[in-house]
Amino acid sequence: MQQRYGDLINRISDKERAFALAIGIFFLFVGIVGFIPGFTAMPEVASDAPLYVPNLKFSDGYGNVLGLFPTNYLHNAVHIVVGILGIAAATSPSGALVFNQGFAIVYTLIAIMGLLPFTNTTFGLMPILGNNVWLNALTAAAAAYYGFFKPAKLKDVGVSPGV
């Protein structure tokens, strides 16, 4: 029984760890790419419309990463830190679980903040509006699955750790 329980934990934790690693690599990539001028461009606008630039206190490096996601240098640095945390968390099952849970909570809040006009620039520091909203919401939902719902499958097995 103990072996069966251990195998189940390893299978579940492998998926949680893989997800934390994937999120870590993705956010590290997006953060690094945001600092490369060729991958960050000013938003395109129609010829008769004014260019919308959010009111940022820290506007250095403002542009759209890969032409889609509004960012600035501070936002890129945050993505790099999140990426490093995800990669580091993937080294242990408990670290991956805590990372996935924390990521789900924080990025859900960030997605909600991105929808609100008075918080969609994180109080003037980073743009979290536009396409960032759906990206943050989707990654938060996936992290919630691996952080909160996927581990619940242990309870369905009917095997206790002490058996």
N, C-alpha and C positions, 0 to 999 in steps of 0.2 A: 504493500500500500504506500509506504513512504517513497519508494522509487517512482511509483505512478504519479504521486503528488509533485515530486521534484521535477519530473519530466514535463508535467503540465505547466508548472511555474516557468521553467526554462523556455517552453514554446511561447507562452504569453509574453514573457519579458523580452524575448528576442524581437517580437513584433513592436513592442513599445520602444525598445532601444533602437531598432531600425528607423522608426518614425522620428524619434528625437534626433538621430543622426541625419536623416534626410532634411528635416527642418533646419538643423544647424548648417548643413552644407548649403542649402538654398539661401538662407538669410546671409551667410557669409559671402556667397557669390554676389547677391544683390547689393550688399554693402560695398564690396570692392568695386563692382562695376559702376556704382554711383559716383565714384571718384574719377573715373576715366571719362574725359570729355567727349570722346567719340560715341559713348553709350548714353550720354545725357544731353538732351536737347531742350530748348525752350518750347513751350506748347505752341502748336500751330493754331492759327486763328484765321477766320475769314477776313478778306481784305477790308471790309467795312466795319468790323468789330474790333473794339479795343482789346489789347492783350490783358488777360486777367492774371495778375500775380497776387497771391494772398498777402495780407499784411503780416509780414514776418519781422521779428526783431533780429533774427539771425538768418539773413537771406543769402549768405555766401553759398555758392554752388547750386542755387535754385535751378531746377529743370525737371524734366520727366525722364526717369530711368527707362531705357528701352522704348522711349516715346510714349509710355503708358502711365507710369507711376510718379506723381509729384514727390520731389525729394529736395533735400539740401545736405550740406556736409554733416551737420549734426545728425540728421536722420540716417545717413549712411553709416556713421559711427555707431549709432544704436543698433543698426542691423548687423554690423560686424560683431558687436558684443553679444547680441542674441545668438548669432551663429556659433560663436565660440562656446557659449554656455550650452547650446544644444549638443555640440560635438563632445564636450566634456561630460555632459550628463549621460550620454549614450554609453559610457564606459561601465555603468552599473545599472542593474534593474531598478533599484530604488531611486537612483538619480534620474533615470529616464522617466519614471512615473511622476516624480515631483516636478520635473521640467515640463512634462506634458500637461499636468494639471495647472501649474502656474502660467504657462503659455496660454492655455485655453481661457483662463480667467482674465488675464491682462489684455490679451488681444481681442477678446469680446468687448471689453470696456473701451479699447482703442477704436474698434469698429463703430461702436455707438457714438463715441466722441466725434468721429469723422462725419457723422450725419448731422451733428448740431453746429449751426453757424458760429456760435461763440466759443466752441472748443475744437473746431476742425483744423486748427493750426497748433494744437497743444499749447494754447495761450501764447502764440507768437513764436514758438521755437521750431516746430517741425510741421510740414504739411501732411495731414493724414486724411485728406479729402479725396474726392474723385475715385479713381480706380483702386486706391489704397483701401477703401472701405470694403469692397467685396473681397479683395485679397486677404485682408485681415480677418474678415468674417469666415471665409472658407478655411483658412489655416487654423483658426480658433476652433471651428467645428470639428475638424479632423483631430486636433490635439485633445479636444474633449472626449472624443470617441476612445482614443488610446489612453487617456489619463483617467477617465471616470467610468466609462461604460465597458470597455474591453476587460479590465481587471475583474469586473463583477462576474465573469464567466467562471471563476474559481468556485463560487458559491454553488453553482449548478452541478458540480461534479459529485458532491456528497462525500468528499474525502476530507478529513480534517488533518491539519499538520501533525498532530500528536499521534496519529494512528500508524 
